[in-house]
Amino acid sequence: MKYLLVMLVVAIAIGIWRKKRRVHGSSTTSTNPSTALSKPQSMVECTYCGLHLPQTDTVADAQGQLYCSAEHRHLAAQDPNSR
């Protein structure tokens, strides 16, 4: 009988500890918005090499052509028939 009482006290203590842990945000299942998945981004193709990348990571030229890097923008400006 005393073992059941001890197990009951331990179970209650664990329950209280887990509840406090969730309230204070140190739980592994956090609802922090910074850890939530971000919205999908629009993917575009590099005009020079054909690499697909998020539009926010591109480099544009004066005509609005999108490139994966400044180097590819520069190379495309030197040789417009490169692709």
C-alpha positions as CSV (number, residue, x, y, z in Angstrom):
1,M,0.0,0.0,0.0
2,K,2.8,2.4,0.8
3,Y,4.4,1.7,-2.6
4,L,1.2,2.8,-4.3
5,L,1.1,6.0,-2.3
6,V,4.7,6.7,-3.2
7,M,4.0,6.0,-6.9
8,L,1.0,8.4,-6.8
9,V,3.1,11.2,-5.2
10,V,5.8,10.7,-7.9
11,A,3.3,10.7,-10.7
12,I,1.7,13.9,-9.4
13,A,5.1,15.5,-9.1
14,I,6.0,14.5,-12.7
15,G,2.7,15.9,-13.9
16,I,3.3,19.2,-12.2
17,W,6.9,19.4,-13.4
18,R,5.8,18.8,-17.0
19,K,3.0,21.3,-16.8
20,K,5.4,24.0,-15.5
21,R,7.9,23.2,-18.2
22,R,5.4,23.7,-20.9
23,V,4.2,27.0,-19.4
24,H,7.7,28.5,-19.2
25,G,8.4,27.6,-22.8
26,S,11.3,25.2,-22.3
27,S,9.4,22.3,-23.8
28,T,10.6,20.7,-27.0
29,T,7.2,21.3,-28.6
30,S,7.4,25.0,-28.5
31,T,4.8,27.1,-30.3
32,N,7.4,29.9,-30.9
33,P,6.6,31.6,-34.3
34,S,10.3,31.8,-35.1
35,T,10.5,28.0,-35.2
36,A,7.4,27.6,-37.3
37,L,7.7,26.7,-41.0
38,S,7.9,29.7,-43.2
39,K,5.6,30.3,-46.2
40,P,6.8,28.9,-49.5
41,Q,8.8,31.2,-51.6
42,S,8.6,31.8,-55.4
43,M,11.3,30.0,-57.2
44,V,13.0,31.4,-60.4
45,E,15.6,30.3,-62.8
46,C,19.0,31.9,-63.2
47,T,19.2,33.4,-66.7
48,Y,22.9,32.4,-67.1
49,C,23.2,28.8,-65.7
50,G,19.6,27.7,-65.2
51,L,19.9,27.1,-61.4
52,H,16.5,27.4,-59.6
53,L,16.6,29.5,-56.4
54,P,14.2,31.6,-54.3
55,Q,13.5,34.9,-55.9
56,T,14.6,36.7,-52.7
57,D,18.1,35.3,-53.3
58,T,18.6,36.6,-56.8
59,V,20.6,39.4,-58.4
60,A,18.8,41.4,-61.1
61,D,20.3,43.4,-63.9
62,A,19.0,46.6,-65.4
63,Q,16.6,44.7,-67.8
64,G,15.1,42.7,-65.0
65,Q,16.9,39.4,-65.8
66,L,17.5,37.3,-62.7
67,Y,20.8,35.6,-61.8
68,C,22.0,33.4,-59.0
69,S,25.1,35.5,-58.3
70,A,26.7,38.8,-59.3
71,E,29.4,36.9,-61.1
72,H,26.8,35.3,-63.4
73,R,25.2,38.7,-64.0
74,H,28.7,40.0,-65.0
75,L,29.5,37.0,-67.3
76,A,26.1,37.3,-69.0
77,A,26.7,41.1,-69.6
78,Q,30.1,40.2,-71.3
79,D,28.6,37.4,-73.5
80,P,24.8,37.9,-74.1
81,N,24.7,34.6,-76.2
82,S,26.2,32.5,-73.4
83,R,23.1,30.4,-72.9
